Amino acid sequence: MDIFAPILLMKVYHSIDEFKQVKGAVVTTGTFDGVHVGHRKIIDRLNQIASNIDGESVLLTFHPHPRMVLFPDDHGLELITTMEEKIQLLEEAGIDNLIIHPFTREFSRITSLDFIRDILVEKIGTSVLVIGYDHHFGRNREGSFEHLKESGPLYGFKVEEISVQDVDDVAVSSTKIRKALQEGDVATAGKYLAHPFQLTGTVIHGDKLGRQIGFPTANIQVADRNKVIPANGVYGCYVLLGEEKFKGMLNIGLRPTVDGARRRVEVHIFDFNCDIYGESVTLVLKDRIRDEKKFENIDQLKERLEIDMNLAQQML
């Protein structure tokens, strides 16, 4: 057990069956990838209602992502947040209860009526349901806001929809954030997320070429293979290692100057000289410095790395 791990005030349940009903459950459901500013509108309203009725907020999400189960041959889905990151962000957003339910093909076949009756009412004990304006649920996404509004009085819960205007005012979606990251625009992604984009992984052995030219790097094996990796290039970043925070510059790419053949994520940590092989690090990306480029020789690469380092230090 990590003695430095934060103590969660939010209760986390790993299936609906584990959930212990609470008084005045104010509920929302969805994938919440990124926990971006649009999601925060729903969460803030959820928490506000829970406070008003002296109840508790409950967020129901799923793992793995439903698209991975329903379309297993589609390998294009990249996630903005890992489940560990999502848990941390949802706690920071003030959620009282988080249910992470296993998503299976069998679960996907539940009808909208059964979802309302068996899960929202019987299992969770929903008092108020808060949803986004275009929310669909149940088998083949057959359930809608109108369906919920009709069912609410029958089963004793209220339904509140976050209006299209409220959502459009924010004008943020997980798709937009993924696109920004795929273009290397981590600053815009961070603005949409209301927190910097992060990559977490384990330090693994590389070929130590960076050390030979005066810029030793830690090669990072990103923990979640479905995590979106920003576009190739050089970035200024913070490096979180245990309880310590360092500054650094991150390179994502193929390293064309040395004829690299495999995409790598490697970070040069400023003023740092410790053996951290096998340790977990988190990279907090601040902004992009430049595209990846092939230089004519190693000396040109070193000159450019000096410039990159100065730019990263100014940025951070």
DANOR-V274015 format. One record per run of one state. SS is the DSSP state (A for helix, B for strand, O for the rest). FROM is the first residue (numbers start at 1). LEN is the number of residues. If there is no record, write none. Layout:
# DANOR-V274015
SS:FROM:LEN
SS:FROM:LEN
This chain:
# DANOR-V274015
O:1:10
B:11:3
O:14:2
A:16:3
O:19:6
B:25:5
O:30:7
A:37:16
O:53:3
B:56:8
O:64:2
A:66:5
O:71:8
B:79:1
O:80:3
A:83:10
O:93:4
B:97:6
O:103:2
A:105:4
O:109:3
A:112:12
O:124:2
B:126:7
O:133:4
B:137:1
O:138:1
A:139:3
O:142:1
B:143:1
O:144:1
A:145:11
O:156:2
B:158:5
O:163:1
A:164:7
O:171:3
A:174:9
O:183:3
A:186:8
O:194:4
B:198:7
O:205:4
A:209:4
O:213:5
B:218:5
O:223:4
B:227:1
O:228:5
B:233:9
O:242:2
B:244:10
O:254:2
A:256:3
O:259:5
B:264:6
O:270:10
B:280:11
O:291:7
A:298:18
O:316:1
